[in-house]
Every structure is written in structure tokens, then in C-alpha cells.
Amino acid sequence: DSGVTQTPKHLITATGQRVTLRCSPRSGDLSVYWYQQSLDQGLQFLIQYYNGEERAKGNILERFSAQQFPDLHSELNLSSLELGDSALYFCASSQRTGDYGYTFGSGTRLTVV
Amino acid sequence: AQKVTQAQTEISVVEKEDVTLDCVYETRDTTYYLFWYKQPPSGELVFLIRRNSFDEQNEISGRYSWNFQKSTSSFNFTITASQVVDSAVYFCALSSRLYNNNDMRFGAGTRLTVKP
């Protein structure tokens, strides 16, 4: 157990729907990162939050949004889902910066049908 | 720009063979960090090693060793006497102070298959 908890582990939903992925960072970590891993795109950085504030944005679609709550857990919201959004979504956390690397959760596998 | 290239998409070896996974990186920063992660078939990402740009010493951990060469911008990973359990996708990654370590860039990954 890495200490980073992601729920749910698997999600199957229809096109056009909206889903929320949840992440609880490792105890003591203030930064949360979201990554998308699809077969043709590899691991793509989506967004980072630090202590409740958005810190960096990567290749995140406008249909996607995220937030980090006062208890430091984070949610990634995906809306108007398309078949191409099917992927493994990882959450990672680090203490402050990523100097010592990130600790990844086990991921949420999203399948859009 | 930051970039990590893992030119080897897939490698297949027979158990007990040695195998080297290549990683070449690009960054404008002088302070940066390099990482290797392992993704076994179960899907989780497992941290293997971290190296900062000021430490060019090679590292050995059991059957794993890493060769960091700034002159060639490479951070290669060698598995000695490979085992079936080493079968996984291996990712090389880079983060730098220039980007405040907010954006760890991953290579495309190398899928290693170790056959019995």
C-alpha cells in the first residue's frame, strides 16, 4: 500500500456522462497530481494542486476539472465523456515539490462505452 | 522544454539474461531530478530510484543498477540476471527546478518481457 488512495478502482460509464474520481494523498503530503495513462498517449500530466490551490496545469481538457479540499483530498471531475477518455487515471502525491518523486495511487480505470 | 525519450518500445529477454533500458532526457535546467518507475501487470506505478543532477555516481541495488551520464544526457537502467517477475513497463521521468518540480515528464515507457 503506497499510502495514496484512489476510488473507485474501476468505472464503466456511457458517453456524455460525468464522473468524479477521488484521491486521498499520503499522510503529510500537500501536493496532489493527476495523470492520465492511455494506450496511445502514455502518461500525461493533467493538473497539480498544492495545499488547496491549483499550482500547475498540463494537458487537461476543458471538460475536465479538479479541486483539492481543505482535508487535502482531491477530486477529478470528467464531464461530457467521450470514448477517447477511456484510460487509467492516476493520482500522485508529494510533500511539497516533486524533488523526491511522487507516490502514486493504484489508479482508476475508466471505461467509456 | 523538458523531454524524456525511451527509444525502446519493447524488449524481450530470456530469464537470467542482463538487459539495459535506455533513457535520454532534455532540459534547460541545471538542477533536475531523474526517476525510474516500474509498472507491473497489476497496473500500479512503483518508484525505483531518484537521482539529482549533481550526483553522477552510479547506483546498484541488488540486481538493479543505474548509469547516469550528464555528458550524454542519459540515465540508463540495467537489470542483471533478469527474472520473470521483472516483466513490466518501465518509465523514466524528469522533473526540474525550472518548472518548480510541478510537472514530472515521463518517457513513453519500455515494456520488458522476461521469458522463462
Interface residues (C-beta under 8 A of the other chain):
Chain A: S2 Y33 G42 L43 F45 Q48 R55 A56 G58 L88 F90 A92 T97 G98 D99 Y100 G101 Y102 T103 F104 G105 S106 G107 R109
Chain B: Y33 F35 Y37 G43 E44 L45 F47 R50 N52 F91 S95 Y99 N100 N101 N102 D103 M104 R105 F106 G107 A108 G109
